[in-house]
Amino acid sequence: MTKKIIAAASIAGVLVLGAGAFALGAFMNTPATADEDYKTVNGLIENLKVGRYYRVNGTKDEYIEVYNDGTLQFFGFDYLKEVTELNSDYVASLDESGYAEFVDSYRDLVDFWNGRNYYWLSEYVKSIHLDDEKPEPGQLAGRAGHCLSYTDENTIKFDDNHIYKFDE
């Protein structure tokens, strides 16, 4: 009789431990499942399509090229022109040397937007982060920099006037 009690207790113990391990495994997997559900519900994508995204209502020379090495580059985009138009009243008030200083103050940003930059996608919002240096693994989270956004897997936005659509 004692052997039967021990056997029954052993089986019950194994079942309880098994059920506990199963429950713990399911619990530990929940964040990954929830994360994927969050991405799907919010329209987040894992990667940009490699190829050209042409500017809506632009010319054939205005596009963003996305490369398979995790970089992208603007073509036909004049960042200095955009900044000048945004500050048109101020720029109009400048003399020649003041304008030269204004242009010089934006030189690094003009070079950035004209260059080929590394990109990575946010895990939480529809943004594309850019940097001229390749970030090391694990460095992405706290990195500040320049950003674009996307509305879906085929559309990249610089702003409301610079929207680019994928065209193989």
Stockholm file with secondary structure:
# STOCKHOLM 1.0

chainA/1-168         MTKKIIAAASIAGVLVLGAGAFALGAFMNTPATADEDYKTVNGLIENLKVGRYYRVNGTKDEYIEVYNDGTLQFFGFDYLKEVTELNSDYVASLDESGYAEFVDSYRDLVDFWNGRNYYWLSEYVKSIHLDDEKPEPGQLAGRAGHCLSYTDENTIKFDDNHIYKFDE
#=GR chainA/1-168 SS CHHHHHHHHHHHHHHHHHHHHHHHHHHHHHHHHHHHHHHHHTTCCSSCCSEEEEETTCCTTCEEEECTTSEEEEESCCHHHHHHHHTHHHHHTCCHHHHHHHHHHTHHHHHHHHSEEEEEECSSSSEEEEESSCCCTTCSTTCCCEEEEEEETTEEEEETTEEEEECC
#=GC SS_cons         CHHHHHHHHHHHHHHHHHHHHHHHHHHHHHHHHHHHHHHHHTTCCSSCCSEEEEETTCCTTCEEEECTTSEEEEESCCHHHHHHHHTHHHHHTCCHHHHHHHHHHTHHHHHHHHSEEEEEECSSSSEEEEESSCCCTTCSTTCCCEEEEEEETTEEEEETTEEEEECC
//
